[in-house]
Every structure is written in structure tokens, then in C-alpha cells.
Amino acid sequence: MIAGYPGPRLRRAPGAALELSPRRWAYMPKIDGACVRMRLDDRGRIASTLSRAGRELAAGRELHGIVAGPPDSILWAELEAHTEAGNRAATARGYRLAWLWDCERWNGRDLTREPFEARHGALYRAHGWVEGDGAGRVRGWRCDVHGDAHDATTGRYTRAIPRDLRRVPVVPLHRGPGAGAAAWQEHVVRAGGEGLVAARLDAPIGGRGAKLKIRDGADLDATVIRVGGGVAALHWRGLPFLASARGRWSALTPGQIVEVAIDGWHERTTTPKHPRITRIRTDLAPQECRS
């Protein structure tokens, strides 16, 4: 296992991040889910779906046995699981997808030092290998004249859940001048996606600064309630939440107003995503607070 992969990812707001050099950078839609490392067996079937910590994810077991590429390959994907948006997409469709975005090993060949541009291309070659081998379209059902699905063996009614390449699509890569702005319009503005990932085309796997998350964040002016143990308890418009208070933020005092950057809101708990203190609002008067 490659320690630390997919490596450090910086986070930026849109703007200049959508205008990176098209010779060095390309853009992918950010898929909301769980990052998994998929190992393919000697027949190209998915044998394991491991988290970055090396643990088998229960949500990925339904993909085991699907032919996803040539034998002895390792693919990285975003599995629709463990997040609100990922689970919602899987529920609406009736089954989960694992969106392929990188290739660590292809047909027994180590690709860790190859540039991202070549590794992403290997994902499409993997699909082509499966289709050419005739193993890519394995249906477990047949449809009657009414469009209802029946098990191909027993004839019983069943759910039409594919067991083929449709479960492991490749995340598209947008390249060329203006690709960032166009991808933002398509995947964020129109489709309501969470953001984009800018990928450096020449970067090896896990390279420092190889990926850049681009999100349309927001700022809150919150009141400090208390600070302790490296955590600040904050309050914004009747909503309490926590943020890291390590380093220079450990000296915050109750009543101070701080600016907090967030990446949107959790749907079920209505709490901010990834809150992080960015500055003390010395231009605003401290507030009286109660613990």
C-alpha cells in the first residue's frame, strides 16, 4: 500500500484555481463518497475495496466479482458510500457506483511513477480490455414485454442491478484552455455538484500538491463560547458547532467574533462542513456569551 495516498490535497475557492495552466492541469468533477483502493484478481475481478487506512469497506462488497480491468491491477475510486450525497445517489439509483479516478497498477505493471495523465488513460484502457475480452456485459436478468426484470436462471422478479462496467465508470477529465470554467458550469452550477478536483498532469502517484480541491465555500461570523483541548465551541445564529483551535487560535477568549470558512452544510444535522477559523473580527464588538 502506498503510504498516504492519495496524498496531500490543498483546498481552494473558485477563481484563479479555474484558470491553471492547461499544459499542466486538468479538471475532474468531485464525487462525494469514500475513497477506495480496489485490487483486481488474476481474472480482473474486483477482489477487495479497501479504505485509505487499509480496511475492507462493507459497502464495497457488493462490487466484488465484477470484472473491472486486466488481471493484477489496482484501481483507485470514489465509492458512493459513507457520505450523505454518496448514499443518496446510490439509493436513488438502486445500487452503488465506484467512480474510477486513478490507476496504481495495470496488468501487473507498476504505474506509481508514471504521470497522472498516463495513469488516468490506463483506466480507459482497462475498460477497453474488459469490453474486448467479452467479460464486460454480464447481466443477471432478462426483461419481459412489460419491461420488468426477471432472474435469468429462476425467472423470478428481480431488481435490474448490473454486474459489469456500468458499476465502475471513469471520472471524466476536462482538459484544454477554459476547461476549468466550463467544468465548473457543468458540474457545479448546473448539476449542483460539490466542486472540482484539479489534477496536475505530470505528477506521480501521491505527489505533493498533485491534487487541488476547488469548492464554493462560505464564511460565517461566529461567537466563541469556550476554548479547550484544541477545540473551540462556536455559536452562529442559534447554531452551536465546533472548530479546531490549535496553534494561534488556542488563545481565543469567550465572546470574541471569529470568521469561519466552511464548505457548505451537512444535510441531516444542519451543521457546517469542515469549519476552520480564518481570522478574528477585531472590527466587530465582542458578544456576551453564555456556556
Residue frames relative to the residue before (quaternion, step in Angstrom):
aa qw qx qy qz dx dy dz
M 1.0000 0.0000 0.0000 0.0000 0.00 0.00 0.00
I 0.4017 -0.7031 0.5299 0.2521 3.55 -0.97 0.82
A 0.4046 -0.7388 0.4833 0.2384 3.56 -0.52 1.18
G 0.8540 0.1949 -0.1466 0.4597 3.52 -0.93 0.95
Y 0.5055 0.6417 -0.4593 0.3489 3.62 1.15 -0.18
P 0.5184 -0.0712 -0.8512 -0.0402 1.71 -2.10 1.30
G 0.6476 -0.5770 0.3239 0.3778 3.57 1.08 0.53
P 0.6872 -0.4837 0.3329 0.4277 3.56 -1.28 0.23
R 0.0930 -0.7822 0.6148 0.0397 3.56 -1.01 0.87
L 0.3077 -0.7328 0.5784 0.1839 3.54 -0.77 1.03
R 0.2567 -0.7558 0.5815 0.1570 3.56 -1.21 0.47
R 0.0064 0.8051 -0.5909 0.0504 3.56 -0.81 1.04
A 0.4502 -0.6251 0.5516 0.3198 3.52 -1.33 0.32
P 0.6170 -0.5396 0.3925 0.4171 3.61 -1.16 0.38
G 0.3939 0.6654 -0.5532 0.3100 3.55 -1.25 0.36
A 0.8317 0.0149 0.0335 0.5540 3.54 -0.58 -1.18
A 0.5922 0.5900 -0.3650 0.4099 3.60 1.15 -0.58
L 0.6627 0.4829 -0.3074 0.4829 3.61 1.22 -0.37
E 0.7070 0.4281 -0.2439 0.5074 3.57 1.31 -0.05
L 0.2377 0.7807 -0.5367 0.2144 3.58 1.03 0.77
S 0.6765 -0.5074 0.3440 0.4082 3.58 -1.21 0.51
P 0.3854 -0.7436 0.4919 0.2378 3.64 -0.62 1.04
R 0.5786 0.5736 -0.3853 0.4334 3.59 1.22 -0.24
R 0.7786 0.3320 -0.1647 0.5064 3.58 1.11 -0.62
W 0.7953 0.2919 -0.1256 0.5163 3.59 1.13 -0.55
A 0.0493 -0.7490 0.6592 0.0452 3.53 -1.29 0.54
Y 0.3654 -0.7561 0.5171 0.1655 3.58 -1.24 0.43
M 0.0982 -0.7671 0.6326 0.0426 3.55 -1.12 0.83
P 0.4994 -0.6081 0.4983 0.3640 3.63 -1.08 0.54
K 0.4087 -0.6965 0.5280 0.2630 3.58 -1.00 0.79
I 0.2132 -0.7733 0.5898 0.0934 3.57 -0.68 1.15
D 0.3205 -0.7573 0.5404 0.1782 3.57 -0.80 0.99
G 0.4355 0.6788 -0.4979 0.3189 3.58 -0.60 1.13
A 0.6249 -0.5101 0.4236 0.4122 3.55 -1.19 -0.64
C 0.4145 -0.7033 0.5237 0.2437 3.56 -0.87 1.00
V 0.0116 0.8151 -0.5774 0.0459 3.60 -0.75 1.06
R 0.2833 -0.7091 0.6235 0.1675 3.52 -1.28 0.63
M 0.1229 -0.8285 0.5459 0.0218 3.56 -0.42 1.25
R 0.1764 -0.7762 0.5991 0.0870 3.56 -0.77 1.06
L 0.2361 -0.7659 0.5849 0.1244 3.56 -0.94 0.95
D 0.4314 -0.7262 0.4773 0.2423 3.59 -0.94 0.90
D 0.7645 -0.3956 0.2546 0.4407 3.59 -1.28 -0.22
R 0.6940 0.3916 -0.2868 0.5318 3.58 1.31 0.10
G 0.5853 -0.6106 0.3530 0.4001 3.56 1.29 0.23
R 0.4963 0.6582 -0.4274 0.3712 3.59 1.24 0.25
I 0.5322 -0.6110 0.4729 0.3462 3.58 -1.09 0.69
A 0.1388 -0.8236 0.5490 0.0316 3.56 -0.61 1.19
S 0.8029 0.0007 0.0071 0.5960 3.59 1.15 -0.50
T 0.1339 -0.7465 0.6463 0.0844 3.54 -1.26 0.59
L 0.0229 -0.8545 0.5159 -0.0555 3.53 0.03 1.35
S 0.4690 -0.6386 0.5294 0.3032 3.54 -1.15 0.68
R 0.6834 -0.4633 0.3480 0.4441 3.58 -1.27 0.12
A 0.6545 0.4931 -0.3098 0.4821 3.59 1.22 -0.45
G 0.5741 -0.6295 0.3626 0.3777 3.59 1.27 0.02
R 0.5433 0.6162 -0.4053 0.4010 3.61 1.23 0.28
E 0.4817 -0.6502 0.5035 0.3029 3.57 -1.05 0.79
L 0.2889 -0.7651 0.5537 0.1565 3.56 -0.84 1.01
A 0.4745 -0.6935 0.4641 0.2802 3.58 -0.73 1.06
A 0.6460 0.5422 -0.3239 0.4287 3.58 1.03 -0.79
G 0.6793 0.5020 -0.2930 0.4479 3.58 1.18 -0.44
R 0.4996 0.6894 -0.4224 0.3109 3.59 1.22 -0.28
E 0.6039 0.5702 -0.3705 0.4159 3.60 1.12 -0.53
L 0.6406 0.5095 -0.3267 0.4726 3.59 1.27 -0.21
H 0.4773 0.6852 -0.4401 0.3302 3.58 1.22 -0.32
G 0.7671 0.3457 -0.2721 0.4669 3.55 -0.98 0.90
I 0.5638 0.5795 -0.3969 0.4345 3.60 1.23 -0.25
V 0.3901 -0.6993 0.5463 0.2456 3.59 -0.91 0.92
A 0.0357 -0.8461 0.5298 -0.0470 3.58 -0.49 1.24
G 0.8046 -0.0719 0.0658 0.5858 3.61 1.25 -0.12
P 0.7183 -0.4187 0.3035 0.4654 3.58 -1.24 -0.16
P 0.6668 -0.5068 0.3532 0.4169 3.61 -1.19 0.38
D 0.8409 0.1916 -0.1464 0.4844 3.52 -1.34 0.45
S 0.4421 0.6561 -0.4843 0.3735 3.56 0.74 1.12
I 0.1710 -0.7548 0.6231 0.1129 3.56 -1.26 0.47
L 0.0651 -0.8135 0.5772 -0.0293 3.54 -0.61 1.20
W 0.2694 -0.7360 0.5965 0.1730 3.56 -1.14 0.68
A 0.0194 0.8153 -0.5740 0.0743 3.57 -0.91 0.93
E 0.3546 -0.6673 0.6004 0.2618 3.51 -1.38 0.22
L 0.2091 -0.8059 0.5485 0.0775 3.56 -0.41 1.28
E 0.4372 -0.6920 0.5082 0.2679 3.57 -0.89 0.94
A 0.4872 0.6136 -0.4588 0.4191 3.57 0.21 1.34
H 0.8233 0.3261 -0.2133 0.4126 3.54 -1.41 0.29
T 0.7274 0.2894 -0.2531 0.5684 3.62 1.19 0.16
E 0.6427 -0.5416 0.3686 0.3971 3.56 -1.18 0.51
A 0.6972 0.4691 -0.2825 0.4627 3.59 0.83 -0.97
G 0.6491 0.5252 -0.3201 0.4476 3.58 0.99 -0.80
N 0.6826 0.4718 -0.2832 0.4810 3.56 0.90 -0.92
R 0.6286 0.5371 -0.3391 0.4487 3.58 1.04 -0.72
A 0.6481 0.5158 -0.3164 0.4624 3.60 0.96 -0.85
A 0.6689 0.4982 -0.2986 0.4639 3.58 0.96 -0.88
T 0.6537 0.5151 -0.3132 0.4575 3.59 0.98 -0.83
A 0.6623 0.5101 -0.3097 0.4530 3.58 0.92 -0.89
R 0.7057 0.4491 -0.2608 0.4819 3.59 1.01 -0.80
G 0.4704 -0.6672 0.4473 0.3653 3.57 1.06 -0.75
Y 0.7832 0.0665 -0.0560 0.6156 3.60 1.27 -0.05
R 0.5246 -0.6578 0.4576 0.2875 3.53 -1.28 0.49
L 0.2332 -0.7176 0.6337 0.1706 3.51 -1.33 0.48
A 0.2026 -0.7134 0.6492 0.1688 3.53 -1.32 0.43
W 0.2208 -0.8138 0.5296 0.0923 3.57 -0.30 1.30
L 0.3026 -0.7853 0.5181 0.1528 3.59 -0.46 1.22
W 0.0163 0.8260 -0.5629 0.0253 3.58 -0.89 0.92
D 0.8017 0.0884 -0.0843 0.5852 3.63 1.20 -0.10
C 0.2185 -0.7678 0.5937 0.1014 3.55 -1.26 0.53
E 0.2373 -0.8001 0.5426 0.0956 3.55 -0.55 1.22
R 0.7916 0.0344 0.0224 0.6096 3.58 1.08 -0.78
W 0.0564 -0.8107 0.5827 -0.0081 3.60 -0.90 0.92
N 0.8479 -0.1176 0.0383 0.5155 3.54 -0.61 1.21
G 0.7526 -0.4005 0.1951 0.4849 3.55 0.97 0.96
R 0.6411 0.5241 -0.3236 0.4579 3.59 1.25 -0.11
D 0.3992 -0.7203 0.5218 0.2226 3.56 -0.84 1.05
L 0.1310 -0.8204 0.5555 0.0359 3.58 -0.77 1.08
T 0.3506 0.7924 -0.4619 0.1890 3.60 1.26 0.07
R 0.7352 0.3887 -0.2420 0.4998 3.62 1.08 -0.56
E 0.4975 0.6388 -0.4356 0.3933 3.56 1.26 0.03
P 0.5542 -0.6042 0.4379 0.3689 3.64 -1.08 0.56
F 0.6488 -0.5377 0.3658 0.3951 3.55 -1.17 0.59
E 0.5864 0.5960 -0.3664 0.4083 3.58 1.01 -0.76
A 0.6964 0.4505 -0.2668 0.4908 3.60 0.94 -0.89
R 0.6522 0.5238 -0.3264 0.4401 3.60 0.98 -0.80
H 0.6500 0.4968 -0.3236 0.4753 3.59 0.97 -0.79
G 0.6276 0.5332 -0.3329 0.4593 3.58 1.04 -0.72
A 0.6024 0.5723 -0.3519 0.4310 3.58 1.12 -0.65
L 0.5812 0.5790 -0.3789 0.4283 3.60 1.14 -0.53
Y 0.6687 0.4705 -0.2979 0.4927 3.59 0.99 -0.79
R 0.6144 0.5250 -0.3494 0.4741 3.59 1.09 -0.63
A 0.6128 0.5429 -0.3469 0.4576 3.58 1.09 -0.69
H 0.6396 0.5047 -0.3194 0.4839 3.58 0.98 -0.82
G 0.6604 0.5122 -0.3088 0.4540 3.56 0.94 -0.89
W 0.6251 0.5360 -0.3370 0.4565 3.58 1.03 -0.76
V 0.6639 0.5015 -0.3075 0.4618 3.58 0.92 -0.88
E 0.6679 0.4936 -0.3058 0.4656 3.58 0.86 -0.91
G 0.6801 0.4977 -0.2922 0.4521 3.57 0.94 -0.86
D 0.6683 0.4961 -0.2953 0.4692 3.54 1.16 -0.64
G 0.4742 -0.7051 0.4150 0.3251 3.57 1.29 -0.19
A 0.5830 0.6058 -0.3651 0.3998 3.58 1.27 0.13
G 0.5511 0.6883 -0.3577 0.3076 3.58 1.26 -0.14
R 0.7555 0.3224 -0.2051 0.5322 3.60 1.14 -0.30
V 0.1658 0.7828 -0.5720 0.1806 3.53 0.12 1.31
R 0.0866 -0.8127 0.5761 0.0140 3.57 -0.21 1.24
G 0.2747 -0.7670 0.5557 0.1655 3.55 -1.05 0.70
W 0.7420 0.3434 -0.1932 0.5424 3.56 1.26 0.24
R 0.2005 -0.7121 0.6448 0.1921 3.50 -1.42 0.05
C 0.3531 -0.7399 0.5344 0.2058 3.59 -1.14 0.56
D 0.3658 -0.7214 0.5416 0.2290 3.58 -1.02 0.82
V 0.7504 -0.4070 0.2680 0.4466 3.58 -1.29 -0.04
H 0.6666 0.4838 -0.2965 0.4834 3.59 1.23 -0.38
G 0.5510 -0.6307 0.3841 0.3887 3.57 1.30 -0.07
D 0.4950 0.6446 -0.4403 0.3815 3.61 1.25 0.15
A 0.4059 -0.7267 0.5072 0.2234 3.55 -1.03 0.83
H 0.0900 -0.7728 0.6276 0.0274 3.55 -1.13 0.83
D 0.5572 -0.5908 0.4625 0.3558 3.55 -1.08 0.72
A 0.4953 -0.6992 0.4336 0.2790 3.56 -0.80 1.05
T 0.7127 0.4365 -0.2572 0.4851 3.61 1.15 -0.55
T 0.7967 0.3137 -0.1580 0.4918 3.61 0.74 -1.03
G 0.4159 -0.7173 0.4646 0.3109 3.59 1.15 -0.51
R 0.4959 0.6668 -0.4278 0.3556 3.59 1.24 -0.04
Y 0.6011 -0.5379 0.4391 0.3956 3.54 -1.25 0.48
T 0.0407 0.7985 -0.5972 0.0644 3.56 -0.99 0.83
R 0.5308 -0.5858 0.4874 0.3708 3.56 -1.28 0.14
A 0.4065 -0.7212 0.5092 0.2353 3.57 -0.93 0.91
I 0.1510 0.7902 -0.5680 0.1737 3.52 0.24 1.34
P 0.3546 -0.7651 0.4909 0.2188 3.62 -0.50 1.10
R 0.1672 -0.7448 0.6368 0.1087 3.51 -1.28 0.56
D 0.5548 0.5898 -0.3756 0.4509 3.55 0.84 1.02
L 0.8122 -0.3064 0.1879 0.4594 3.58 -1.26 -0.29
R 0.5311 0.6279 -0.4172 0.3867 3.59 1.18 -0.29
R 0.6348 0.5259 -0.3315 0.4588 3.60 1.21 -0.38
V 0.7734 0.2767 -0.1505 0.5501 3.62 1.21 -0.36
P 0.0290 0.8245 -0.5635 0.0432 3.62 0.53 1.11
V 0.4532 -0.6596 0.5264 0.2873 3.55 -1.26 0.46
V 0.4503 -0.6622 0.5243 0.2895 3.57 -0.93 0.89
P 0.4204 -0.7276 0.4705 0.2693 3.64 -0.65 1.01
L 0.2606 -0.7472 0.5980 0.1269 3.53 -1.20 0.72
H 0.1877 -0.7945 0.5727 0.0740 3.58 -0.62 1.18
R 0.0115 -0.8258 0.5609 -0.0574 3.56 -0.65 1.16
G 0.6686 0.5272 -0.3751 0.3665 3.53 -1.33 0.30
P 0.7015 -0.4505 0.3334 0.4403 3.59 -1.29 0.20
G 0.8275 0.1968 -0.1702 0.4975 3.56 -0.92 0.94
A 0.4037 0.7460 -0.4599 0.2627 3.61 1.26 0.04
G 0.6378 0.5479 -0.3409 0.4204 3.59 0.99 -0.76
A 0.6896 0.4703 -0.2840 0.4718 3.57 0.83 -0.98
A 0.6504 0.5159 -0.3196 0.4569 3.59 1.00 -0.82
A 0.6594 0.5007 -0.3048 0.4707 3.58 0.98 -0.87
W 0.6247 0.5357 -0.3394 0.4555 3.59 1.02 -0.75
Q 0.6538 0.5071 -0.3122 0.4670 3.58 0.93 -0.87
E 0.7047 0.4865 -0.2714 0.4393 3.58 0.88 -0.96
H 0.8144 0.3295 -0.1442 0.4554 3.56 0.70 -1.10
V 0.7428 0.3730 -0.2222 0.5096 3.61 1.11 -0.55
V 0.7349 0.4199 -0.2487 0.4709 3.59 0.64 -1.11
R 0.7732 0.3647 -0.1934 0.4814 3.59 0.76 -1.04
A 0.7793 0.3504 -0.1845 0.4856 3.58 0.83 -0.95
G 0.4510 -0.7194 0.4367 0.2974 3.61 1.22 -0.16
G 0.3147 0.7774 -0.4912 0.2354 3.59 1.17 0.51
E 0.6421 -0.5654 0.3754 0.3565 3.54 -1.30 0.41
G 0.7463 -0.3080 0.2402 0.5390 3.58 1.06 -0.68
L 0.4870 -0.6291 0.5129 0.3225 3.54 -1.32 -0.42
V 0.2388 -0.7017 0.6377 0.2095 3.52 -1.39 0.16
A 0.2187 -0.7488 0.6119 0.1303 3.57 -0.75 1.06
A 0.1271 -0.8062 0.5771 0.0283 3.57 -0.80 1.06
R 0.3694 -0.7191 0.5450 0.2223 3.57 -0.90 0.95
L 0.4353 -0.7666 0.4123 0.2299 3.54 -0.44 1.25
D 0.7340 0.4269 -0.2413 0.4699 3.61 1.07 -0.66
A 0.5041 0.6989 -0.4025 0.3089 3.60 1.25 -0.07
P 0.4229 -0.6622 0.5456 0.2915 3.61 -1.06 0.70
I 0.6738 -0.4939 0.3401 0.4319 3.57 -1.21 0.25
G 0.8283 0.1651 -0.1515 0.5136 3.56 -0.86 0.99
G 0.3612 0.7624 -0.4776 0.2454 3.60 1.24 0.21
R 0.5584 -0.6195 0.4342 0.3406 3.54 -1.07 0.73
G 0.8356 0.1295 -0.1271 0.5184 3.56 -0.85 1.01
A 0.3839 0.7561 -0.4600 0.2635 3.58 1.23 0.38
K 0.7696 0.2401 -0.1278 0.5776 3.57 1.19 -0.52
L 0.0792 -0.7856 0.6132 0.0237 3.56 -1.11 0.73
K 0.2553 -0.7683 0.5689 0.1444 3.59 -0.55 1.16
I 0.1109 -0.7842 0.6093 0.0379 3.55 -0.93 0.94
R 0.0744 0.8047 -0.5790 0.1077 3.55 -0.52 1.21
D 0.4050 -0.6781 0.5555 0.2600 3.52 -1.22 0.53
G 0.0545 -0.8552 0.5153 -0.0112 3.54 0.21 1.30
A 0.2813 -0.7316 0.5915 0.1892 3.55 -1.32 -0.22
D 0.3193 -0.7338 0.5665 0.1966 3.57 -1.30 0.29
L 0.1475 -0.7643 0.6234 0.0744 3.54 -1.13 0.81
D 0.2700 -0.7030 0.6241 0.2082 3.55 -1.21 0.51
A 0.0020 -0.8400 0.5379 -0.0705 3.56 -0.20 1.33
T 0.4188 -0.6905 0.5368 0.2443 3.54 -1.26 0.54
V 0.4061 -0.6982 0.5368 0.2437 3.57 -0.97 0.91
I 0.2296 -0.7745 0.5774 0.1183 3.59 -0.78 1.04
R 0.7500 -0.2220 0.1610 0.6019 3.57 0.92 -0.92
V 0.2044 -0.7578 0.6110 0.1037 3.53 -1.33 0.46
G 0.3092 0.7447 -0.5532 0.2092 3.56 -0.96 0.87
G 0.8326 0.1891 -0.1457 0.4998 3.54 -1.11 0.70
G 0.6694 -0.5182 0.3020 0.4384 3.57 1.12 0.61
V 0.6780 0.4374 -0.2824 0.5190 3.58 1.29 0.23
A 0.2149 -0.7569 0.6042 0.1262 3.55 -1.08 0.82
A 0.2649 -0.7205 0.6194 0.1644 3.55 -0.96 0.93
L 0.0737 -0.8254 0.5591 -0.0257 3.55 -0.61 1.20
H 0.2064 -0.7665 0.6003 0.0976 3.54 -1.31 0.41
W 0.0680 0.7905 -0.6043 0.0729 3.58 -0.84 1.02
R 0.8485 -0.1484 0.0565 0.5048 3.58 -0.62 1.21
G 0.7656 -0.3741 0.1879 0.4885 3.54 0.85 0.99
L 0.6561 0.5052 -0.2984 0.4747 3.58 1.30 -0.09
P 0.2001 -0.7805 0.5787 0.1259 3.64 -0.59 1.08
F 0.1263 0.7743 -0.6161 0.0701 3.58 -1.12 0.66
L 0.4223 -0.7087 0.5179 0.2262 3.56 -1.30 0.32
A 0.0201 -0.7686 0.6393 0.0143 3.55 -1.25 0.60
S 0.6052 -0.5598 0.4167 0.3830 3.57 -1.19 0.51
A 0.0750 -0.7919 0.6055 0.0246 3.56 -1.03 0.83
R 0.2942 0.7620 -0.5201 0.2497 3.56 0.96 0.87
G 0.7777 0.3397 -0.2455 0.4686 3.55 -1.30 0.26
R 0.8556 -0.1061 0.0828 0.4999 3.56 -0.94 -0.93
W 0.6527 0.5235 -0.3275 0.4389 3.60 1.19 -0.38
S 0.4888 0.6814 -0.4329 0.3308 3.64 1.22 -0.06
A 0.6798 0.4877 -0.2857 0.4673 3.59 1.25 -0.42
L 0.3362 0.7428 -0.5125 0.2693 3.60 1.18 0.33
T 0.2050 -0.7757 0.5854 0.1163 3.56 -1.14 0.63
P 0.6289 -0.5510 0.3890 0.3867 3.59 -1.13 0.64
G 0.7523 0.3714 -0.2927 0.4586 3.53 -1.00 0.88
Q 0.5585 0.5997 -0.4016 0.4088 3.59 1.17 -0.41
I 0.3310 -0.7044 0.5895 0.2163 3.56 -1.23 0.58
V 0.0412 -0.8041 0.5931 -0.0046 3.57 -0.79 1.00
E 0.4046 -0.6702 0.5629 0.2652 3.52 -1.18 0.61
V 0.0974 -0.8044 0.5860 0.0005 3.56 -0.85 1.06
A 0.2485 -0.7501 0.5958 0.1438 3.59 -0.78 1.05
I 0.0438 -0.7961 0.6036 0.0018 3.58 -0.98 0.86
D 0.3546 -0.7143 0.5624 0.2185 3.56 -1.31 0.32
G 0.7783 -0.2715 0.1532 0.5450 3.58 0.80 0.99
W 0.5108 -0.6541 0.4890 0.2684 3.54 -1.34 -0.32
H 0.4611 -0.6253 0.5464 0.3129 3.55 -1.17 0.66
E 0.4858 -0.7189 0.4223 0.2625 3.56 -0.84 1.00
R 0.7397 0.4406 -0.2431 0.4467 3.58 0.84 -0.93
T 0.7780 0.3426 -0.1739 0.4970 3.57 0.94 -0.86
T 0.2842 -0.7865 0.4917 0.2428 3.61 1.31 -0.24
T 0.4533 0.6259 -0.4951 0.3970 3.56 0.91 0.97
P 0.5752 -0.6163 0.4020 0.3573 3.60 -1.08 0.60
K 0.4236 -0.6875 0.5348 0.2490 3.54 -1.20 0.67
H 0.8727 -0.0111 -0.0143 0.4880 3.56 -1.04 0.92
P 0.1052 0.8177 -0.5608 0.0763 3.65 0.71 0.95
R 0.0494 0.7876 -0.6111 0.0621 3.57 -0.97 0.88
I 0.4299 -0.7085 0.5062 0.2387 3.54 -0.85 1.06
T 0.1647 -0.8180 0.5467 0.0700 3.59 -0.81 0.97
R 0.7967 -0.1329 0.0791 0.5842 3.61 1.11 -0.53
I 0.4564 -0.6303 0.5468 0.3091 3.53 -1.35 0.30
R 0.3502 -0.7449 0.5310 0.2013 3.58 -0.82 1.00
T 0.1090 -0.8250 0.5540 0.0264 3.55 0.19 1.31
D 0.6115 0.5585 -0.3493 0.4384 3.58 1.26 -0.29
L 0.6908 0.4174 -0.2714 0.5243 3.58 1.29 -0.13
A 0.5100 -0.6620 0.4571 0.3043 3.56 -0.98 0.82
P 0.5359 -0.6119 0.4671 0.3466 3.61 -1.02 0.76
Q 0.3464 -0.7404 0.5483 0.1767 3.54 -1.18 0.69
E 0.4848 -0.6075 0.5324 0.3353 3.54 -1.21 0.55
C 0.0261 -0.8199 0.5718 -0.0105 3.58 -0.79 0.92
R 0.2042 -0.7486 0.6193 0.1200 3.49 -1.25 0.58
S 0.4355 -0.7058 0.4943 0.2605 3.56 -0.93 0.90
